[in-house]
Amino acid sequence: MEDLDALRAPAEAGNSEAMLSLANALFDSQDFEGAIAWAKKAISHGNLVAQTQLGVWHAVYQHDNFDPEAGFELMLGAAKNHELRAQRLVANMYASGLGCRLDWKRAVSWLVRAAKAGEAMAILQVALLLRPLPRLRPLRHALYYSASAAGIHTAGHLLGLDLLESEDPVCRAQGIGWIMAAADQGNPAALMKVGDFVGQKMRRPVPPAPMKRVPWQDMARYILLPHQEDLPPAQQLLDAPNVSSREAFLKGALADYIVSAAAPFLKPATVHDSEQGEIVDGTRTNSFVNFRLLETDLVIQSVNERIMKALHHPVQDGDPLSLLHYRPGQQYAPHFDFFDPDFPAHTHHLDQGGQRVKTGLLYLNSSYSGGVTRFHEADFEFKGKKGDFLAFNNVNADGNPDRMSLHSGEPPTDGEKWLLSKWAREKV
């Protein structure tokens, strides 16, 4: 209460930053009406950051004022008035169709606009999404360096990966230096890479050659989104259950980016309990992230659409994309992904969103031992390489649950395992 009182005095005196701070404090204490009222007062004083925050509250959080369309309009207004976080979030919303019609052209346009204005995470995404053309390599390096200089260590790691592809030993040594620097800053993807460099020469990271002019007006057409690229062919692995794989489904830099983006949001994984809802349970000891508006971005949304394309479902049929993280000894015990129509607690899920008819798993690293995905009834196990994709059906051709799909995420014995998980839903 003392903290709120300390914020209330300058807020009542007309300080818009104090109004926003008070709104945030009230929201954290679950006084949503008070938070929204003070955010609106801050907006009336011209505080665009408050306008973005109010948009987030409407679009993300399940309370009486949950209204994604209103949240989108608030953020779009702030974005048009040059609020950088709003510009990046509007790109996310267009890429996910949250509160608006899904529109990839507008999503890319807003991402480029945010990057041009200096938003570091937008700059990083633009660099990562540039087409793999030799003439664009200096531009990609310059953008990675710009994001790295703004404190985004993932950008330094990705710059290092790009330099490692050079045949010039000096460039390769500098690439190792960039990756080692990112590892020193705790980047999880870089930390998984450092063991590859034992005995190799390393040079201290140096800035790439500066560009005289960044071609912002052409940037949108230089971008190639993951879901726009052709899919590798599927290989049938099992008929019962129906299991297939696609090798090299995702590029290594994209996999590293997703690991790095998800790591700050990891929390203990949950299972669904019929009485208590989502709970932490001993059958599932790994960590996870659900990619919603504040955790996702345009890159991740495009990967999400690529996965749904591989599952042969429209993107709107999918549950939220999840990242799963397993440390040594952590597991997801044998389970089914389908909702059981004979189980009363699952009736609501079936009525609301339909059956989980398919599962997709995208493996984001290979630097671990053990950790296979095991299909117990079929006596079959699969361990994907970095970038590989596994898909399997949870129901039979008649739409009934396929109990041959019983599977588990076995524990790694050494190293950490990272992968994406996606469920496609369908009324059956």
Salt bridges, closest charged atoms under 4 A:
ASP103 OD2 - ARG101 NH2 3.39
ASP103 OD2 - ARG106 NH1 2.74
GLU119 OE2 - ARG88 NE 2.99
ASP162 OD2 - ARG137 NE 3.29
ASP162 OD2 - ARG140 NE 3.43
ASP162 OD2 - HIS141 NE2 2.65
ASP196 OD2 - LYS193 NZ 3.50
ASP218 OD1 - ARG221 NE 3.52
GLU229 OE1 - LYS251 NZ 3.53
GLU247 OE2 - LYS385 NZ 3.93
ASP256 OD2 - HIS157 NE2 2.81
ASP256 OD1 - LYS386 NZ 2.69
GLU278 OE2 - HIS272 ND1 3.22
GLU305 OE2 - HIS227 NE2 3.96
ASP317 OD2 - HIS313 ND1 3.36
ASP319 OD2 - ARG356 NE 3.63
ASP319 OD1 - ARG425 NH1 2.76
ASP337 OD1 - HIS335 NE2 3.35
ASP337 OD2 - HIS407 NE2 3.36
ASP340 OD2 - ARG403 NH2 3.04
GLU381 OE1 - ARG374 NH2 2.52
ASP388 OD2 - LYS385 NZ 3.27
GLU410 OE1 - ARG374 NH1 3.28
GLU416 OE1 - HIS325 NE2 2.68
GLU416 OE2 - ARG327 NH1 2.97
GLU426 OE1 - HIS313 NE2 3.77
